[in-house]
């Protein structure tokens, strides 16, 4: 299922910026943990001297906006993504945060063009699992006193939905019993469970902060739950032989049955914050 990391397929999922924003609002609405995870992450570190900031997989700049009043007054923030449609949204987020901004849609490999020791701070939320091989480059472009903050999902994220979808796919002979869903493959790349091991070779200090959360939907809110799945469905069905309409119909029925039995629908949304400092430069770095 290497195609789940194909840039064209990722663009197809996320290029509808308004839909992405709507889903982000939906998550906040139905979360049991009402804290802003990005603000939680930033509250654990002093960034007042940071002037050069890089956000990887920046999307519409939610992490950047959370930096308001946290950085040096003359800070500049660069956002990198693969979707050009995010540009205006990201630059607006920079303005709301009170900092000047620059956006590049050239993709993550753009980081390789930056000189060593370029940034005081690198941030990345819910994207590093698409490009974990870039971690050595993150350490390289950070200054010796620089900090890398990343937020990622747990393996258990959306586990309830994963189980339901896998059962339906197996019943339709669209998925082998030992086969993983694309979503599971993505989370294997970088998650709460393996993140520290992947970061450890490149940072002397790593602080971990768990952010426990559950999405809770009442039976009458099942359509909101379906909206969430519709946005994410490519990461459930990509690379399988499933017919989307058939799966969606069966999924809706399964969810309705579950809602009637339990009086509500719950879904795990546990995340973890990694705050990394004292970067170790890759061998051969000048």
C-alpha positions, 0 to 999 in steps of 0.5 A: 500500500505504498500508494497511501503516501503518494502526493497526488492522493494526499492532495486529493484528500486535503485540497478542499480547504473549507472541508478540512477546516470544517472537519477540524471544527467538528473534531473540536465540537465533539471532543471530550478534551476541550483544550487546544493541543497546540497551545498545550504543547507550546505552554511547556517551552519558552519560545520568546527568543525564536525569530526564524520558525518553520512549520512543516505540513502547515496546511491552513496554519493552525499551529502557527496561529497558536504561536501568537505572543509566544515568539520574538516580536520580529519573528518570521514563519515559513510554512511548507506544504504540497497544496497551493490552496493553503497559501492564503489561509496560512498567511492569514494565520501568520497575520492573526498570530502577529508575525510575517509569513512565507508559504511554499507549496514545493513540498517537504523536500524544500527543507533540504535547501535550507542551510544548516542552523537556519531555524530557532523552531520547527513545528509539525502537527499531524503530518510527520507520519507522511514524511518521517524520513525528513527527521535528520533534516529537521535536526540539521536546520535547527540551531544548537539551541533550537526546538522541534515540536511535533504532534501525532496520533496514537496507534489507537486513533480511530480504532473503533472505526478501523475495526468496523471498516475492516470487518465490513471489507473482510465480509465483502472479500475486499481485505485479507485478514492480515492486511492493514488499512492504509490508515494503519500503514500511515500511523506505523510511519510515526506515532505516539508509540514509536515516535520517540524511538525515531526521534532519539538518534537526532535529539539529545532531549525529548519530552513526551506529553500525552493528550487523551481525547475521545470523540463522542456522538449522540445517535442523532448526530450520526451524520456528523460522524459520517461526515468525518468518515467521508473526509478520511475515507481514502485512508480507510479504503485506498488500495482495497477492492472496496466499492465506496458506495457499498461500504458507506451504506454498510458502514452507516447501517453498522453505525446506526445499529451501534448507536441504538445499542450503546446510545452513543458513538465514541471514537478514540482520538488520543495524541502525543506531543513531542518536544525535542531539543539539543539537535544532533547533526547528521554525519557529514553536516557542515 
